[in-house]
Amino acid sequence: MSSPQVLTFPPIVQRSVSEQVAQSLLSMIRTGLLKPGQQLPPERELALMLGVGRPAVREAIRGLAVIGLLRVRHGEGTFVGSLVLRELLEPLELLIELNHGALDALFDARLIIESGVAALAATLISDEQLARLEACVADESSMLNSPEVFAAADMTFHETIIEACGNALLESITGSLYVLGKKSRQITSQVPNLLERSLEDHRQILAALQARDPVLAGQAMRQHLIRVRDAYRSSSQAIELHPPGA
C-alpha cells in the first residue's frame, strides 16, 4: 500500500514596508489621486500619513524615481512624473544602450511586430493618414543632408503607421519599441547613403499602403527594418574596432 502523498505549499512571501508604500503610491497615481506634476508631501508627513517609518518612504520614492514615475528635485521636493511614454521609457533606453544583446532583441521584436502593424494598417489607414505619410516622404527628400531633421520626419512616418493600425494595444507596444530604438537611429543616421535608402524604403511602404495591400506593406516594412538593422550592426562593429579618437 503506497504511502499518502505529502502536500507541500509555497511559503507566503510578505512584502516589505517600502514595497507596500510604493504600491500605495502607484495606486494613487493609477487612479488619478496623484496627478502628473503634482508634488508629494515631505517624507516626514508622508510617513505619518501612511503610518510607516521615513526609511520605508525614502526607499519607495527612490525605487519609483528609478523607473521615472517620480521625479526628485533636490531642494524642491518629490513630484509625480509626466507619465509621457517617452520619459517613462528612458531607464529602459539606458539599459538597452549598455547591452548590445538587448538591441539585437529589440530589432527582432520590431521585425515581427512592426511588419504586422504595417499589414494591418494597410487595411485600415485613412486618407488623412496617407496624406500625412505623403508629406513626410516629401519632406524627407529635402532633408538628406540633415540627419537629425530627417530623424524627426522618420519618427512621424512610423508613428502615423502605428496610429493607423487602429489597435490601442499594438500602438502602445510598437510605439514603445520605436522609442527604445533611438540609440540605434543615432548611429545609423550617420551611415553613408542609408538615409537615401531609407527614403526609398519609405516610398515603397507608402505605395503599398496607398494600394491598401497588407502583404506588400508587411514585406516593405520588414525589408526596411532588416536594412536598418544590418546597417546598425556593421556600424557598431566598426565603432568598436575603431572608436572615435583612437
MDAnalysis code that builds the backbone (N, CA, C; Angstrom):
import MDAnalysis as mda
import numpy as np

u = mda.Universe.empty(738, n_residues=246, atom_resindex=np.repeat(np.arange(246), 3), trajectory=True)
u.add_TopologyAttr("name", ["N", "CA", "C"] * 246)
u.add_TopologyAttr("resid", np.arange(1, 247))
u.add_TopologyAttr("resname", ["MET", "SER", "SER", "PRO", "GLN", "VAL", "LEU", "THR", "PHE", "PRO", "PRO", "ILE", "VAL", "GLN", "ARG", "SER", "VAL", "SER", "GLU", "GLN", "VAL", "ALA", "GLN", "SER", "LEU", "LEU", "SER", "MET", "ILE", "ARG", "THR", "GLY", "LEU", "LEU", "LYS", "PRO", "GLY", "GLN", "GLN", "LEU", "PRO", "PRO", "GLU", "ARG", "GLU", "LEU", "ALA", "LEU", "MET", "LEU", "GLY", "VAL", "GLY", "ARG", "PRO", "ALA", "VAL", "ARG", "GLU", "ALA", "ILE", "ARG", "GLY", "LEU", "ALA", "VAL", "ILE", "GLY", "LEU", "LEU", "ARG", "VAL", "ARG", "HIS", "GLY", "GLU", "GLY", "THR", "PHE", "VAL", "GLY", "SER", "LEU", "VAL", "LEU", "ARG", "GLU", "LEU", "LEU", "GLU", "PRO", "LEU", "GLU", "LEU", "LEU", "ILE", "GLU", "LEU", "ASN", "HIS", "GLY", "ALA", "LEU", "ASP", "ALA", "LEU", "PHE", "ASP", "ALA", "ARG", "LEU", "ILE", "ILE", "GLU", "SER", "GLY", "VAL", "ALA", "ALA", "LEU", "ALA", "ALA", "THR", "LEU", "ILE", "SER", "ASP", "GLU", "GLN", "LEU", "ALA", "ARG", "LEU", "GLU", "ALA", "CYS", "VAL", "ALA", "ASP", "GLU", "SER", "SER", "MET", "LEU", "ASN", "SER", "PRO", "GLU", "VAL", "PHE", "ALA", "ALA", "ALA", "ASP", "MET", "THR", "PHE", "HIS", "GLU", "THR", "ILE", "ILE", "GLU", "ALA", "CYS", "GLY", "ASN", "ALA", "LEU", "LEU", "GLU", "SER", "ILE", "THR", "GLY", "SER", "LEU", "TYR", "VAL", "LEU", "GLY", "LYS", "LYS", "SER", "ARG", "GLN", "ILE", "THR", "SER", "GLN", "VAL", "PRO", "ASN", "LEU", "LEU", "GLU", "ARG", "SER", "LEU", "GLU", "ASP", "HIS", "ARG", "GLN", "ILE", "LEU", "ALA", "ALA", "LEU", "GLN", "ALA", "ARG", "ASP", "PRO", "VAL", "LEU", "ALA", "GLY", "GLN", "ALA", "MET", "ARG", "GLN", "HIS", "LEU", "ILE", "ARG", "VAL", "ARG", "ASP", "ALA", "TYR", "ARG", "SER", "SER", "SER", "GLN", "ALA", "ILE", "GLU", "LEU", "HIS", "PRO", "PRO", "GLY", "ALA"])
u.atoms.positions = np.array([
    [0.850, -1.184, 0.000],
    [0.000, 0.000, 0.000],
    [0.892, 1.243, 0.000],
    [0.671, 2.097, -0.970],
    [1.531, 3.265, -1.114],
    [1.265, 4.268, -0.002],
    [2.317, 4.949, 0.389],
    [2.172, 5.956, 1.438],
    [1.447, 7.174, 0.888],
    [0.691, 7.854, 1.710],
    [-0.041, 9.024, 1.237],
    [0.907, 10.118, 0.763],
    [0.483, 10.793, -0.287],
    [1.310, 11.861, -0.853],
    [1.385, 13.038, 0.128],
    [2.590, 13.513, 0.309],
    [2.800, 14.648, 1.202],
    [2.640, 15.935, 0.398],
    [1.715, 16.751, 0.822],
    [1.482, 18.012, 0.128],
    [2.449, 19.072, 0.625],
    [2.960, 19.834, -0.310],
    [3.830, 20.952, 0.069],
    [3.217, 22.245, -0.442],
    [3.315, 23.257, 0.333],
    [2.765, 24.549, -0.043],
    [3.883, 25.595, -0.018],
    [3.904, 26.455, -1.041],
    [4.936, 27.507, -1.037],
    [4.671, 28.492, 0.097],
    [5.721, 28.978, 0.712],
    [5.530, 29.941, 1.803],
    [4.938, 31.248, 1.274],
    [4.164, 31.896, 2.106],
    [3.607, 33.196, 1.745],
    [4.685, 34.245, 1.962],
    [5.011, 34.947, 0.898],
    [6.062, 35.963, 0.981],
    [5.428, 37.300, 1.337],
    [5.856, 37.848, 2.434],
    [5.330, 39.142, 2.836],
    [6.136, 40.249, 2.177],
    [5.425, 41.250, 1.666],
    [6.107, 42.371, 1.049],
    [6.697, 43.277, 2.125],
    [7.837, 43.854, 1.804],
    [8.457, 44.784, 2.742],
    [7.581, 46.032, 2.857],
    [7.827, 46.788, 3.904],
    [7.045, 48.016, 4.115],
    [7.259, 48.986, 2.957],
    [8.493, 49.075, 2.469],
    [8.775, 50.004, 1.361],
    [8.019, 49.592, 0.093],
    [7.898, 48.277, -0.137],
    [7.138, 47.798, -1.293],
    [5.660, 48.163, -1.153],
    [5.149, 48.075, 0.076],
    [3.756, 48.433, 0.306],
    [3.547, 49.932, 0.095],
    [4.512, 50.734, 0.510],
    [4.427, 52.189, 0.283],
    [4.430, 52.485, -1.211],
    [5.345, 51.826, -1.937],
    [5.422, 52.034, -3.384],
    [4.118, 51.633, -4.056],
    [3.537, 50.514, -3.621],
    [2.275, 50.051, -4.203],
    [1.150, 51.043, -3.918],
    [1.164, 51.624, -2.722],
    [0.154, 52.611, -2.376],
    [0.275, 53.848, -3.259],
    [1.506, 54.305, -3.467],
    [1.725, 55.478, -4.326],
    [1.350, 55.166, -5.773],
    [1.700, 53.956, -6.235],
    [1.335, 53.548, -7.595],
    [-0.174, 53.551, -7.778],
    [-0.891, 53.051, -6.782],
    [-2.346, 53.009, -6.856],
    [-2.927, 54.414, -6.935],
    [-2.342, 55.351, -6.187],
    [-2.825, 56.727, -6.208],
    [-2.543, 57.396, -7.550],
    [-1.410, 57.038, -8.162],
    [-1.098, 57.580, -9.488],
    [-2.041, 56.998, -10.531],
    [-2.256, 55.678, -10.444],
    [-3.110, 54.991, -11.414],
    [-4.548, 55.489, -11.374],
    [-5.044, 55.793, -10.181],
    [-6.436, 56.227, -10.041],
    [-6.605, 57.735, -10.190],
    [-5.489, 58.445, -10.339],
    [-5.587, 59.886, -10.561],
    [-5.601, 60.721, -9.299],
    [-5.480, 60.087, -8.128],
    [-5.405, 60.864, -6.891],
    [-4.108, 61.673, -6.845],
    [-3.063, 61.102, -7.427],
    [-1.822, 61.836, -7.631],
    [-1.672, 62.059, -9.137],
    [-1.548, 63.312, -9.534],
    [-1.540, 63.648, -10.955],
    [-0.138, 64.034, -11.422],
    [0.136, 63.882, -12.735],
    [1.446, 64.276, -13.273],
    [1.801, 65.707, -12.878],
    [3.021, 65.862, -12.376],
    [3.500, 67.176, -11.981],
    [3.161, 67.553, -10.551],
    [2.286, 66.802, -9.893],
    [1.875, 67.137, -8.528],
    [3.000, 66.820, -7.536],
    [3.184, 67.704, -6.569],
    [4.217, 67.500, -5.558],
    [3.701, 66.638, -4.422],
    [4.514, 65.672, -3.997],
    [4.172, 64.834, -2.852],
    [4.464, 65.586, -1.566],
    [3.775, 65.229, -0.489],
    [4.122, 65.818, 0.808],
    [5.560, 65.452, 1.162],
    [6.200, 66.223, 2.056],
    [7.556, 65.874, 2.505],
    [7.580, 64.473, 3.113],
    [8.760, 63.858, 3.127],
    [8.890, 62.483, 3.617],
    [8.291, 62.300, 5.004],
    [8.554, 63.255, 5.903],
    [8.078, 63.118, 7.278],
    [6.548, 63.052, 7.310],
    [5.900, 63.957, 6.544],
    [4.430, 63.980, 6.509],
    [3.877, 62.724, 5.854],
    [4.529, 62.299, 4.760],
    [4.068, 61.113, 4.040],
    [4.166, 59.872, 4.938],
    [5.236, 59.800, 5.728],
    [5.410, 58.666, 6.635],
    [4.306, 58.649, 7.691],
    [3.952, 59.829, 8.206],
    [2.882, 59.910, 9.200],
    [1.531, 59.528, 8.598],
    [1.283, 59.999, 7.359],
    [0.019, 59.685, 6.685],
    [-0.140, 58.184, 6.473],
    [0.970, 57.518, 6.105],
    [0.921, 56.094, 5.781],
    [1.162, 55.208, 6.997],
    [1.551, 55.820, 8.106],
    [1.794, 55.039, 9.314],
    [3.027, 54.166, 9.228],
    [4.070, 54.660, 8.552],
    [5.311, 53.895, 8.396],
    [6.493, 54.800, 8.746],
    [7.686, 54.206, 8.762],
    [8.886, 54.980, 9.038],
    [9.386, 55.722, 7.813],
    [10.159, 56.764, 8.038],
    [10.702, 57.545, 6.919],
    [11.623, 56.725, 6.003],
    [12.437, 55.778, 6.553],
    [13.293, 54.994, 5.653],
    [12.491, 54.222, 4.607],
    [11.311, 53.690, 4.999],
    [10.483, 52.952, 4.040],
    [9.967, 53.888, 2.952],
    [9.576, 55.092, 3.343],
    [9.102, 56.083, 2.366],
    [10.239, 56.470, 1.432],
    [11.413, 56.699, 1.998],
    [12.568, 57.111, 1.188],
    [12.922, 56.029, 0.167],
    [12.914, 54.766, 0.599],
    [13.251, 53.658, -0.303],
    [12.204, 53.513, -1.408],
    [10.938, 53.672, -1.073],
    [9.872, 53.571, -2.074],
    [10.001, 54.678, -3.110],
    [10.268, 55.884, -2.651],
    [10.422, 57.017, -3.566],
    [11.617, 56.789, -4.480],
    [12.716, 56.291, -3.892],
    [13.912, 56.041, -4.701],
    [13.619, 55.028, -5.805],
    [12.896, 53.964, -5.457],
    [12.577, 52.943, -6.456],
    [11.675, 53.469, -7.564],
    [10.651, 54.251, -7.203],
    [9.738, 54.792, -8.218],
    [10.422, 55.866, -9.063],
    [11.422, 56.540, -8.464],
    [12.159, 57.546, -9.229],
    [13.046, 56.889, -10.278],
    [13.587, 55.712, -9.963],
    [14.453, 54.998, -10.909],
    [13.706, 54.684, -12.202],
    [12.412, 54.337, -12.088],
    [11.644, 53.996, -13.292],
    [10.874, 55.192, -13.851],
    [11.136, 56.383, -13.298],
    [10.583, 57.597, -13.887],
    [9.194, 57.977, -13.445],
    [8.589, 57.209, -12.538],
    [7.234, 57.551, -12.105],
    [7.232, 58.726, -11.132],
    [8.340, 58.902, -10.424],
    [8.506, 60.066, -9.561],
    [9.770, 60.801, -9.973],
    [9.798, 62.104, -9.758],
    [10.972, 62.927, -10.048],
    [11.385, 63.638, -8.769],
    [12.621, 63.409, -8.365],
    [13.129, 64.048, -7.152],
    [13.962, 65.248, -7.561],
    [13.542, 66.427, -7.137],
    [14.268, 67.670, -7.426],
    [14.875, 68.160, -6.119],
    [16.174, 68.095, -6.032],
    [16.862, 68.452, -4.796],
    [16.598, 69.920, -4.454],
    [16.208, 70.124, -3.214],
    [15.897, 71.465, -2.754],
    [14.462, 71.869, -3.012],
    [13.733, 71.076, -3.794],
    [12.339, 71.396, -4.098],
    [11.371, 70.348, -3.568],
    [11.695, 69.076, -3.769],
    [10.807, 68.027, -3.302],
    [10.647, 66.913, -4.316],
    [9.628, 66.088, -4.124],
    [9.344, 64.946, -4.994],
    [8.044, 65.187, -5.735],
    [8.072, 64.936, -7.046],
    [6.924, 65.209, -7.897],
    [6.559, 63.964, -8.700],
    [5.284, 63.848, -9.034],
    [4.848, 62.769, -9.921],
    [5.396, 63.053, -11.310],
    [5.921, 62.019, -11.962],
    [6.465, 62.184, -13.309],
    [5.390, 62.575, -14.307],
    [5.830, 62.951, -15.504],
    [4.880, 63.415, -16.525],
    [3.996, 62.285, -17.047],
    [4.445, 61.017, -16.880],
    [3.745, 59.831, -17.377],
    [3.698, 59.790, -18.909],
    [4.501, 60.631, -19.548],
    [4.624, 60.579, -21.004],
    [5.451, 59.346, -21.361],
    [4.995, 58.597, -22.362],
    [5.636, 57.329, -22.708],
    [7.139, 57.464, -22.899],
    [7.569, 58.469, -23.646],
    [8.995, 58.596, -23.937],
    [9.816, 58.767, -22.666],
    [9.288, 59.528, -21.702],
    [10.032, 59.748, -20.467],
    [10.041, 58.494, -19.599],
    [8.931, 57.768, -19.592],
    [8.876, 56.539, -18.805],
    [9.830, 55.483, -19.340],
    [10.128, 55.560, -20.629],
    [10.996, 54.554, -21.235],
    [12.483, 54.895, -21.119],
    [12.809, 56.079, -20.596],
    [14.213, 56.491, -20.510],
    [15.089, 55.482, -19.759],
    [14.644, 54.952, -18.591],
    [15.504, 53.974, -17.909],
    [15.766, 52.730, -18.755],
    [14.734, 52.245, -19.478],
    [14.927, 51.087, -20.351],
    [15.858, 51.421, -21.506],
    [15.770, 52.661, -21.978],
    [16.630, 53.104, -23.075],
    [18.097, 52.975, -22.664],
    [18.403, 53.384, -21.444],
    [19.778, 53.309, -20.955],
    [20.244, 51.867, -20.866],
    [19.386, 50.977, -20.369],
    [19.754, 49.568, -20.270],
    [20.049, 48.983, -21.646],
    [19.262, 49.374, -22.639],
    [19.470, 48.859, -23.996],
    [20.781, 49.377, -24.566],
    [21.117, 50.650, -24.265],
    [22.383, 51.208, -24.739],
    [23.565, 50.435, -24.160],
    [23.416, 49.956, -22.935],
    [24.517, 49.270, -22.265],
    [24.600, 47.791, -22.612],
    [23.595, 47.284, -23.315],
    [23.525, 45.850, -23.579],
    [23.277, 45.609, -25.064],
    [24.323, 45.235, -25.788],
    [24.189, 45.012, -27.233],
    [23.189, 43.900, -27.549],
    [23.136, 42.884, -26.699],
    [22.189, 41.797, -26.910],
    [20.761, 42.294, -26.852],
    [20.522, 43.280, -25.983],
    [19.176, 43.834, -25.866],
    [18.782, 44.562, -27.144],
    [19.745, 45.225, -27.782],
    [19.423, 45.924, -29.035],
    [19.095, 44.933, -30.143],
    [19.823, 43.827, -30.186],
    [19.501, 42.790, -31.171],
    [18.096, 42.252, -30.932],
    [17.760, 42.033, -29.669],
    [16.421, 41.551, -29.339],
    [15.370, 42.582, -29.719],
    [15.706, 43.856, -29.545],
    [14.777, 44.933, -29.906],
    [14.507, 44.919, -31.406],
    [15.556, 44.752, -32.207],
    [15.366, 44.687, -33.658],
    [14.512, 43.483, -34.046],
    [14.759, 42.348, -33.406],
    [13.948, 41.161, -33.697],
    [12.473, 41.422, -33.401],
    [12.219, 42.077, -32.275],
    [10.832, 42.384, -31.904],
    [10.202, 43.337, -32.900],
    [10.958, 44.339, -33.319],
    [10.412, 45.297, -34.289],
    [10.106, 44.613, -35.627],
    [10.987, 43.704, -36.037],
    [10.759, 42.993, -37.296],
    [9.433, 42.241, -37.270],
    [9.174, 41.569, -36.164],
    [7.951, 40.766, -36.062],
    [6.714, 41.663, -35.941],
    [6.792, 42.636, -35.018],
    [5.596, 43.409, -34.683],
    [5.298, 44.502, -35.696],
    [6.309, 45.281, -36.091],
    [6.030, 46.399, -36.997],
    [5.632, 45.933, -38.386],
    [6.146, 44.788, -38.810],
    [5.714, 44.257, -40.115],
    [4.222, 43.933, -40.056],
    [3.794, 43.325, -38.965],
    [2.373, 43.014, -38.798],
    [1.527, 44.264, -38.676],
    [2.046, 45.263, -37.976],
    [1.313, 46.523, -37.819],
    [1.121, 47.195, -39.179],
    [2.172, 47.182, -40.011],
    [2.061, 47.793, -41.337],
    [1.013, 47.063, -42.182],
    [0.998, 45.739, -42.076],
    [-0.001, 44.955, -42.820],
    [-1.410, 45.299, -42.361],
    [-1.602, 45.423, -41.057],
    [-2.919, 45.775, -40.528],
    [-3.303, 47.194, -40.922],
    [-2.335, 48.099, -40.864],
    [-2.603, 49.497, -41.226],
    [-3.058, 49.626, -42.678],
    [-2.536, 48.750, -43.552],
    [-2.906, 48.834, -44.973],
    [-4.407, 48.660, -45.179],
    [-5.046, 47.932, -44.288],
    [-6.485, 47.687, -44.449],
    [-7.338, 48.736, -43.744],
    [-6.712, 49.565, -42.895],
    [-7.484, 50.496, -42.072],
    [-7.106, 51.962, -42.256],
    [-5.994, 52.228, -42.902],
    [-5.460, 53.590, -42.962],
    [-6.438, 54.554, -43.627],
    [-6.513, 55.757, -43.081],
    [-7.429, 56.766, -43.606],
    [-6.741, 57.621, -44.666],
    [-7.536, 58.342, -45.430],
    [-6.975, 59.238, -46.437],
    [-6.124, 60.328, -45.776],
    [-6.566, 60.803, -44.610],
    [-5.817, 61.845, -43.902],
    [-4.456, 61.319, -43.464],
    [-4.406, 60.067, -43.008],
    [-3.137, 59.472, -42.590],
    [-2.225, 59.227, -43.780],
    [-2.799, 58.829, -44.906],
    [-1.998, 58.674, -46.123],
    [-1.408, 60.010, -46.554],
    [-2.192, 61.059, -46.434],
    [-1.704, 62.390, -46.807],
    [-0.549, 62.809, -45.896],
    [-0.648, 62.441, -44.619],
    [0.421, 62.761, -43.675],
    [1.711, 62.009, -44.040],
    [1.560, 60.756, -44.452],
    [2.730, 59.971, -44.864],
    [3.347, 60.549, -46.135],
    [2.500, 60.964, -47.064],
    [2.999, 61.576, -48.301],
    [3.801, 62.830, -47.986],
    [3.311, 63.624, -47.031],
    [4.014, 64.847, -46.642],
    [5.357, 64.512, -46.001],
    [5.386, 63.451, -45.185],
    [6.644, 63.020, -44.554],
    [7.681, 62.642, -45.602],
    [7.261, 61.852, -46.572],
    [8.183, 61.405, -47.616],
    [8.678, 62.599, -48.432],
    [7.784, 63.536, -48.734],
    [8.178, 64.732, -49.481],
    [9.188, 65.551, -48.680],
    [8.957, 65.661, -47.371],
    [9.889, 66.409, -46.519],
    [11.235, 65.710, -46.432],
    [11.209, 64.393, -46.306],
    [12.456, 63.644, -46.155],
    [13.381, 63.818, -47.352],
    [12.805, 63.949, -48.531],
    [13.630, 64.077, -49.737],
    [14.480, 65.345, -49.714],
    [14.086, 66.333, -48.912],
    [14.856, 67.585, -48.826],
    [15.707, 67.633, -47.559],
    [15.731, 66.528, -46.798],
    [16.437, 66.510, -45.519],
    [17.610, 65.536, -45.508],
    [18.023, 65.062, -46.652],
    [19.043, 64.009, -46.698],
    [20.390, 64.475, -46.153],
    [20.612, 65.779, -46.132],
    [21.876, 66.303, -45.602],
    [21.753, 66.731, -44.142],
    [20.604, 66.460, -43.533],
    [20.367, 66.845, -42.138],
    [19.816, 65.647, -41.371],
    [20.709, 64.759, -40.903],
    [20.262, 63.522, -40.244],
    [19.297, 63.745, -39.081],
    [19.526, 64.766, -38.260],
    [18.649, 64.985, -37.106],
    [17.250, 65.393, -37.538],
    [17.177, 66.252, -38.552],
    [15.874, 66.692, -39.049],
    [15.172, 65.527, -39.746],
    [15.939, 64.743, -40.499],
    [15.381, 63.565, -41.164],
    [14.801, 62.607, -40.131],
    [15.502, 62.442, -38.990],
    [15.053, 61.518, -37.950],
    [13.687, 61.917, -37.406],
    [13.430, 63.225, -37.313],
    [12.132, 63.689, -36.811],
    [11.023, 63.321, -37.781],
    [11.283, 63.502, -39.083],
    [10.288, 63.124, -40.091],
    [10.105, 61.615, -40.127],
    [11.208, 60.879, -39.929],
    [11.152, 59.421, -39.890],
    [10.255, 58.957, -38.746],
    [10.381, 59.605, -37.599],
    [9.555, 59.236, -36.443],
    [8.077, 59.478, -36.742],
    [7.777, 60.624, -37.355],
    [6.384, 60.922, -37.709],
    [5.838, 59.888, -38.682],
    [6.673, 59.470, -39.632],
    [6.269, 58.465, -40.621],
    [5.862, 57.167, -39.931],
    [6.733, 56.668, -39.051],
    [6.451, 55.398, -38.374],
    [5.292, 55.532, -37.385],
    [5.233, 56.645, -36.677],
    [4.152, 56.830, -35.706],
    [2.792, 56.899, -36.392],
    [2.760, 57.466, -37.600],
    [1.500, 57.544, -38.339],
    [1.016, 56.146, -38.732],
    [1.942, 55.287, -39.132],
    [1.578, 53.909, -39.482],
    [1.098, 53.161, -38.238],
    [1.793, 53.376, -37.123],
    [1.382, 52.737, -35.869],
    [-0.031, 53.173, -35.499],
    [-0.304, 54.464, -35.606],
    [-1.634, 55.007, -35.303],
    [-2.697, 54.412, -36.226],
    [-2.311, 54.205, -37.491],
    [-3.279, 53.738, -38.495],
    [-3.709, 52.291, -38.281],
    [-2.963, 51.519, -37.483],
    [-3.340, 50.120, -37.293],
    [-4.628, 49.993, -36.486],
    [-4.989, 51.055, -35.754],
    [-6.277, 51.081, -35.079],
    [-6.422, 50.137, -33.906],
    [-5.298, 49.696, -33.346],
    [-5.334, 48.777, -32.201],
    [-4.531, 49.412, -31.068],
    [-5.219, 49.804, -29.997],
    [-4.566, 50.549, -28.924],
    [-3.410, 49.773, -28.294],
    [-3.569, 48.461, -28.125],
    [-2.509, 47.658, -27.513],
    [-1.292, 47.593, -28.424],
    [-1.521, 47.338, -29.709],
    [-0.406, 47.309, -30.654],
    [0.255, 48.675, -30.770],
    [-0.537, 49.734, -30.722],
    [0.024, 51.089, -30.774],
    [0.972, 51.306, -29.602],
    [0.564, 50.874, -28.411],
    [1.395, 51.059, -27.223],
    [2.683, 50.245, -27.312],
    [2.557, 48.979, -27.719],
    [3.730, 48.103, -27.800],
    [4.698, 48.592, -28.878],
    [4.167, 48.869, -30.063],
    [5.016, 49.272, -31.177],
    [5.642, 50.631, -30.924],
    [4.846, 51.550, -30.354],
    [5.384, 52.868, -30.036],
    [6.524, 52.775, -29.047],
    [6.403, 51.888, -28.073],
    [7.463, 51.701, -27.076],
    [8.730, 51.170, -27.738],
    [8.581, 50.189, -28.611],
    [9.739, 49.615, -29.298],
    [10.437, 50.673, -30.150],
    [9.635, 51.519, -30.810],
    [10.224, 52.531, -31.682],
    [11.010, 53.556, -30.867],
    [10.450, 53.973, -29.734],
    [11.136, 54.932, -28.869],
    [12.443, 54.339, -28.340],
    [12.414, 53.074, -27.965],
    [13.603, 52.431, -27.411],
    [14.716, 52.275, -28.448],
    [14.395, 52.405, -29.707],
    [15.397, 52.285, -30.763],
    [16.109, 53.579, -31.071],
    [15.931, 54.613, -30.234],
    [16.523, 55.926, -30.526],
    [18.036, 55.853, -30.658],
    [18.691, 55.085, -29.771],
    [20.147, 54.995, -29.805],
    [20.637, 54.423, -31.131],
    [19.964, 53.376, -31.627],
    [20.403, 52.774, -32.887],
    [20.233, 53.757, -34.039],
    [19.178, 54.602, -33.985],
    [18.963, 55.577, -35.054],
    [20.034, 56.654, -35.053],
    [20.550, 56.987, -33.858],
    [21.622, 57.975, -33.792],
    [22.864, 57.480, -34.531],
    [23.078, 56.171, -34.489],
    [24.240, 55.590, -35.172],
    [23.963, 55.427, -36.660],
    [22.823, 54.839, -36.996],
    [22.545, 54.542, -38.405],
    [22.327, 55.808, -39.230],
    [21.919, 56.912, -38.595],
    [21.690, 58.146, -39.366],
    [22.989, 58.692, -39.943],
    [24.127, 58.223, -39.389],
    [25.432, 58.679, -39.881],
    [26.028, 57.736, -40.932],
    [25.348, 56.614, -41.204],
    [25.865, 55.667, -42.196],
    [25.701, 56.248, -43.597],
    [26.775, 56.289, -44.390],
    [26.686, 56.850, -45.745],
    [25.591, 56.179, -46.574],
    [24.776, 56.991, -47.193],
    [23.718, 56.558, -48.124],
    [22.531, 55.863, -47.455],
    [22.576, 55.682, -46.129],
    [21.447, 54.981, -45.507],
    [20.172, 55.825, -45.532],
    [20.308, 57.144, -45.382],
    [19.113, 57.981, -45.421],
    [18.446, 57.902, -46.794],
    [19.265, 57.869, -47.839],
    [18.703, 57.735, -49.186],
    [17.962, 56.410, -49.335],
    [18.558, 55.335, -48.793],
    [17.916, 54.026, -48.881],
    [16.647, 53.984, -48.019],
    [16.686, 54.653, -46.868],
    [15.500, 54.707, -46.010],
    [14.375, 55.470, -46.701],
    [14.738, 56.538, -47.390],
    [13.733, 57.305, -48.131],
    [13.071, 56.425, -49.190],
    [13.876, 55.641, -49.905],
    [13.314, 54.758, -50.930],
    [12.444, 53.681, -50.283],
    [12.882, 53.165, -49.133],
    [12.068, 52.185, -48.399],
    [10.725, 52.797, -48.009],
    [10.762, 54.029, -47.516],
    [9.522, 54.707, -47.116],
    [8.582, 54.878, -48.311],
    [9.158, 55.166, -49.461],
    [8.323, 55.301, -50.664],
    [7.626, 53.981, -50.999],
    [8.373, 52.877, -50.834],
    [7.778, 51.568, -51.119],
    [6.700, 51.207, -50.102],
    [6.954, 51.523, -48.839],
    [5.945, 51.277, -47.800],
    [4.705, 52.107, -48.095],
    [4.907, 53.372, -48.430],
    [3.780, 54.265, -48.736],
    [2.983, 53.741, -49.928],
    [3.676, 53.284, -50.966],
    [2.983, 52.774, -52.151],
    [2.117, 51.568, -51.798],
    [2.646, 50.698, -50.941],
    [1.877, 49.518, -50.528],
    [0.658, 49.924, -49.707],
    [0.809, 50.932, -48.852],
    [-0.317, 51.417, -48.054],
    [-1.354, 52.111, -48.933],
    [-0.881, 52.866, -49.917],
    [-1.814, 53.518, -50.846],
    [-2.606, 52.487, -51.635],
    [-1.959, 51.366, -51.956],
    [-2.641, 50.284, -52.665],
    [-3.501, 49.451, -51.717],
    [-3.384, 49.751, -50.411],
    [-4.101, 49.023, -49.364],
    [-3.851, 47.511, -49.485],
    [-2.569, 47.191, -49.707],
    [-2.137, 45.803, -49.871],
    [-1.392, 45.371, -48.610],
    [-2.009, 44.592, -47.735],
    [-1.360, 44.216, -46.479],
    [-0.104, 43.373, -46.662],
    [-0.092, 42.492, -47.664],
    [1.083, 41.641, -47.880],
    [2.280, 42.485, -48.282],
    [2.075, 43.366, -49.260],
    [3.173, 44.229, -49.712],
    [3.624, 45.180, -48.615],
    [2.679, 45.704, -47.846],
    [3.025, 46.633, -46.768],
    [3.885, 45.945, -45.714],
    [3.503, 44.731, -45.328],
    [4.284, 43.985, -44.352],
    [5.675, 43.658, -44.871],
    [5.750, 43.253, -46.135],
    [7.045, 42.923, -46.731],
    [7.945, 44.152, -46.833],
    [7.360, 45.274, -47.244],
    [8.139, 46.500, -47.402],
    [8.685, 46.974, -46.054],
    [7.859, 46.894, -45.012],
    [8.312, 47.303, -43.685],
    [9.405, 46.364, -43.185],
    [9.235, 45.080, -43.407],
    [10.238, 44.105, -42.959],
    [11.576, 44.355, -43.657],
    [11.534, 44.595, -44.960],
    [12.768, 44.836, -45.705],
    [13.465, 46.098, -45.194],
    [12.677, 47.115, -44.895],
    [13.234, 48.365, -44.374],
    [13.937, 48.130, -43.043],
    [13.296, 47.407, -42.139],
    [13.867, 47.179, -40.818],
    [15.109, 46.291, -40.889],
    [15.112, 45.321, -41.788],
    [16.297, 44.474, -41.975],
    [17.474, 45.322, -42.453],
    [17.191, 46.229, -43.376],
    [18.256, 47.090, -43.898],
    [18.848, 47.965, -42.781],
    [17.967, 48.532, -41.967],
    [18.418, 49.394, -40.866],
    [19.186, 48.573, -39.834],
    [18.673, 47.380, -39.509],
    [19.358, 46.517, -38.543],
    [20.758, 46.158, -39.020],
    [20.876, 45.769, -40.275],
    [22.183, 45.372, -40.798],
    [23.149, 46.556, -40.817],
    [22.631, 47.746, -41.134],
    [23.478, 48.940, -41.132],
    [23.954, 49.247, -39.717],
    [23.066, 49.065, -38.752],
    [23.456, 49.315, -37.365],
    [24.544, 48.343, -36.927],
    [24.355, 47.063, -37.234],
    [25.336, 46.063, -36.819],
    [26.711, 46.365, -37.414],
    [26.733, 46.694, -38.700],
    [28.010, 46.979, -39.364],
    [28.674, 48.211, -38.754],
    [27.868, 49.242, -38.500],
    [28.417, 50.493, -37.973],
    [28.893, 50.337, -36.542],
    [28.121, 49.635, -35.709],
    [28.521, 49.474, -34.311],
    [29.780, 48.629, -34.208],
    [29.943, 47.641, -35.101],
    [31.164, 46.834, -35.096],
    [32.357, 47.678, -35.511],
    [32.132, 48.571, -36.484],
    [33.217, 49.448, -36.933],
    [33.635, 50.415, -35.825],
    [32.661, 50.886, -35.049],
    [32.966, 51.805, -33.943],
    [33.755, 51.072, -32.863],
    [33.400, 49.812, -32.607],
    [34.122, 49.034, -31.587],
    [35.574, 48.800, -32.019],
    [35.773, 48.554, -33.318],
    [37.123, 48.291, -33.813],
    [37.941, 49.579, -33.913],
    [37.289, 50.678, -34.268],
    [37.982, 51.952, -34.455],
    [37.203, 53.057, -33.735],
    [37.234, 53.083, -32.417],
    [36.488, 54.102, -31.675],
    [36.966, 55.501, -32.024],
    [36.062, 56.503, -31.992],
    [36.452, 57.884, -32.304],
    [37.589, 58.347, -31.392],
    [38.595, 58.962, -32.011],
    [39.713, 59.474, -31.223],
    [40.785, 58.441, -30.941],
    [40.549, 57.208, -31.413],
    [41.535, 56.148, -31.122],
    [42.762, 56.324, -32.013],
])
